[in-house]
């Protein structure tokens, strides 16, 4: 292709995504276009796509939301979610702890932040979070929206170690990002709130369903679920396990807070982590943590807010003994008298909640 033709091709490509830009020749000098004259490689690696259709079992649609995600914001949010340049030293992204292969959780008891600093909680999954019963995010519920949750780790000194202003400066120094903010919000202004909205909209599209349990329950496919998982279903919903007191709805969570006694030291009478109490200062909330989703729970051991249960069996054992006694133990926590066979059946049921629809990998290239 002759030079003047690939310049024209690039100009047309840029015009689709933005308004006024520097000349195509100046941008091409920075390596922003391929030799073929196509759009920037990062646009090919992360194209604008229609919103996904939620799989069976989700029970909701995106158009039910007050302000549904847009394909353009989701595309921008996908870049930002995986872009390590949002951290202070470009070493971590949101995906460093919320790993897509682990249903956007992780396989470690605690998250590791900038400079190898160790947190004291495990990164929770956010699959199907677009339709939470109550808008509580983080284990202690300190964020009231996915947008607030998205901004939290960025300026946490032991997580991504940046500031919101620092993140905005970084993104402002990456010229093409203004094009995609313009595409997503109607003007090229880059702000922390806009970045958070884009990340949150990407997170809203991470939906999980069509699990073996969904196919058995919703599609009446008897072959989708093992006999043990069917017994576990009965124990979970109708039997002595009574798990659906708190793990309810399509996402298997009440989005509320409960004290199981995890982390309580009977010698000192204190919790290692006060949980919800740190936010509300209500003594009744001491040691309480948010009920996690059970969707794809088998994808990210260990479990509980502190990763102290290595397996699903250990979690069920905690419930079976009625939790660990402390002054604020949730009244729903009672000994269950489960047999070893019951425990195995419940594990089989939980494993049957591994679904599809959320899977993703990081874009191969990013705006630069």
N, C-alpha and C positions, 0 to 999 in steps of 0.2 A: 504494500500500500504506500502510495506516495505521501511525503510528509504533510502536505497541505490537507490531504483527505483524512489522515488520522487526527489532525488537529480539529477538523470540523466534526469528526465523530465524537471526540472527547468533549467539545463544546456543547454538542447536543446532549450528551450524557450528563454533564454537569448541570445543564439547565433544567433537567427533570427534577433534580434534588435540591436546587438552591436558586437564589436570586443572583446577586451581583458577586462576581469573583474576580480574582486576578486572572491574568491571561493564561490560556491553556499551556502556552509555551513555558511560562514560569513554573507552573505546577508540574508539568512533565519533567522539568529539570530536577525535581525532587524525587522522581521515580514514582509518581502517583498513578501513572497509567501503564498499561501493558504495551509491549511493542506492537501489538495488533491494533491498537487504538481503541480497544474496548473500554468500558467503564473501569474504574479502579478495581484492582484485584479483590480488595476487601468487600466491595459490593457484590462481587460474584460469590464470595465465600459466605456472605450473610445477606441474601436478598430479602426484599420485602415479600412476605408470604401471607396468605389468608390466615385468620385465626384458626387454631385447630378445633375440630369438632370434639367436644368432651365425650369420652367413651362411655359405654354402658356402666352404670353404677354411680356415676357422678351425680346425676339427678338435677343438674342445673345447666343453664346456658349463659354465655357471656352477655347477651343482650338483656339479661335480667339485672345486671349490675347498674347502679345509678350513672356511672360514667365508664362504659366498657373500654377495654384496651383497644387501641388501634394498631393495625399492622406496622405502621411507621414507628410508633413508640416502642412496640415490642422489638423491632429490629434494632433500634438505638439501645434499648435496655439490655438486649443480649450482648452487644459489644461491651457496654459498661459493666455488666455483671462479671464478665470474664477478663476485663482489662486490668492488669496488675498496676498500671500507672495511676490508679486511684489511691493506692497506698503511698505512704510517705517516701518509701525508697524503691517503689516499683517491684516489690517482691511478692505481694499478695493481692489476690482479687477476692471478690465475694465467693467465688467458686473454690477457693483454697480450702475453705471449711465446709461450705455447702456444695458437696460434690455430686454431680448428676448421676454418677454410677452408683451412688449410695442413696438414691432418692432424695438428693440434696441435703443429706446429713453427712456423717463421717464415721470412720471406723476406730476412732480414738476416744478415750473417756473425756478428754478436754481438748478445746481448740488451741492451736498454736498460732500466736500472732507475730508481729514484726519483731525482728532480731531474736526469734526463737522463744519469745516470752510465752509462758503457759497461762492460759485462762483456768477457770475452775468450774466451767460448765461445758457440756457437750452441745455442739451446734444442732438444733432441732430441724427436722424436715419441714418444708413449707408446701408440700404438694397439696393441691386442692384448697389452698388458703384463701382463694378469691371469695369463697362462700362460707367463711367461718360464722358460727352461730353468734359469737360475741367478738368484737374487734379487740382482742388481746394478743399481743405478740411478744416474743421472748418468754423464757421460762417464768419470769416474774410479772409479765404483762405490762411492762413499763411503756410499751409503744401501743398506740391506739389505731395504727394503720400499718399496712405494708410499707408505705412511704417512710414513716418514722422508723420502722425496723431497718429499712435499707440504709438510712443515714447513720444509724447508731454505731456500727462497727468502724465506719470510716474515720470518725474522730475519737475513737476509743484508743488511749495510748498503748494498751497492750494487745490491740487487735491490728487494725490497719495503720494506726499511728499518725494519721493525717489530720487536717482540719477541713471543714467544709469549704472555707475560703481557699485553702491550698488545693483542694480537688478542683475547684472551679478554675483556678489559675492554670493548673495543668491541662485541663480540657480546653481552655481558651488558647493555649499554646499549640494545640494540635489542630491546624487550620480546618481540615475537612469536617471535624465534629460540628462546627457551627452550621454547616449545610444540613446535617441530620437533625439538629435541634430545630432548625427552621422547618424542615420537612415534618417534624413531629408536633411542633407547637405554634407554627405560624410566624415565627421570627427567630433570628439566629442567636438570640441572647441565651447564654449558658448560665444557669443558676443551680444551686444545690437542690432546690425544690423540684426543678424540672428533671434533673438527673435522677432524683429519688423516684419521681413518677414513672420515668422510663424503666428503671430497674424493677419497680413494683409491677408494672404491666407485663414485663417478661415473666416475673415470678407467677403472676396470675394465670399465665398460659401453661404452667407446669401442672398438668392434671393427670391423675392416675385412676384407671378403672379397667374394665374388661379383665379382671382377675379371674382365676378359677372360681372363686366364691361368687363373683358377679355373674359369671356365665351359668352357674348352677342356680343362683337365686333369681336372676332377672330373665335369663333365657331358657330356664328349665332344662338345662343340659345336665342330666344326671351323671354323665361320664366325666364331667369337669372336676368333680370333687371326690376325694377318697372317702371311704367309710369312716375313717378316724376323724377327718376334718368335719364330716357331717355330725358326728357325735360332739365334736368340739363346738360346733355352731349351736347345738341344743344347750350345752352347758353355758355358753357365753350369753345367749339371749334369754333362755327360759329356765335354766337349771340353777344349781347351787352356786355356780361361779358368779352369776349376776354382774358380769363385766359391763353390760350395757346401761348400768346406772349412770356411768360417767362416759364410757366410750360408746357414743350414740350418733345416729345420723349417718349420712353417706360417707363422712370423713372420720367416723368413729372417735369423736371427741366432743365434749360439751364446752370446750374452750374456757372452762372455769378452773378453779384452783383448789387443790386438795392436799392435805397433810397425810403422808404415808409413814412418816417417821424416819425417812431417809436422811442420814447424816446427823441424827441426834445422838449426843454423848450422854448417857445416863449418869456418868460420874460428875460431869460439870453442869448438867441440866441445860446445855446449850446446843444449838445447831451449828454445824460448820458453815452453813449457808442459810440465812433467814428467809430467802425466797421472797414471796409476795409481801411480807412484812416490811421489807426495805422500801417498798413503794407506798404502801397505805399507812404504815405505822399503827395498824390495827393489830393488837396482840393476838387476836384469833387467827390472823394470817401468818403467824410465825411458822416457818418450815413448810409452807404450802407452795406448790408449783403447779403450773398449767398442765392439764391433761393433754398428752401428745396424741397426734393422729396415729392410728394403727395401720394406715395404708403403707404397704411396702416395708413394714416394720422389720421383717427378716433381713432386709438389705443393709442394715446399719447397726450391728452390735458394737459395743456394749450399750446398756440401756440405763434409763432414768437420767435425771438432770445432771448427775455427776458421773455418769458412766460406771457406777459401782456394781451393776449387775451384768455379768459377762454374757449371759445367755437368756433366752426367753424363759427357760425353765426357772432360772433364778428369780426372774420378775414374778412369775406365777407363784413360786414358793413364798415370796414376800407377801403377796395377797393371801395365800393359803393360811399363813400364820396370823393374819389379821393386821399386818403392818407391824412396825416397830413402835412400841408404846412410848408416848410422850404426852405432855399436858394438852397438846392441841391436836391430837390424832383425830382424823376425820371420822365422824360417827358412822359412816358407811363401811368403815374398815372393821370387819368381823372375821373370825376364823371360818374357813370355808369347808374344811373337812374333805378336801379333794383327795382322791386316790392317785397313786402313781399313773394308773391308766388314764384317769381324768386329765392329769397334767399333760400327758403325751397327746391326748386328743385336742386339748386347747392349743398346744404348740402347732399341731397340724392345721388347725383352723387359722391361726395367725399367719402361718406360712402361705396359706391359700389367698391371702390378701395382696400378694405381689402382683402388681398390675402393669399397665402400659399406658403410654401417652405423654409421660413427662420426660422421657429419655432425651438426652442431648449431649453434644460435645462442644468444646470451645471453638469459635471461629478460627480458621487457620491463619487469618491475617486481620489486622485492625487498622483503622484510620491512622495516618501518620503524616 
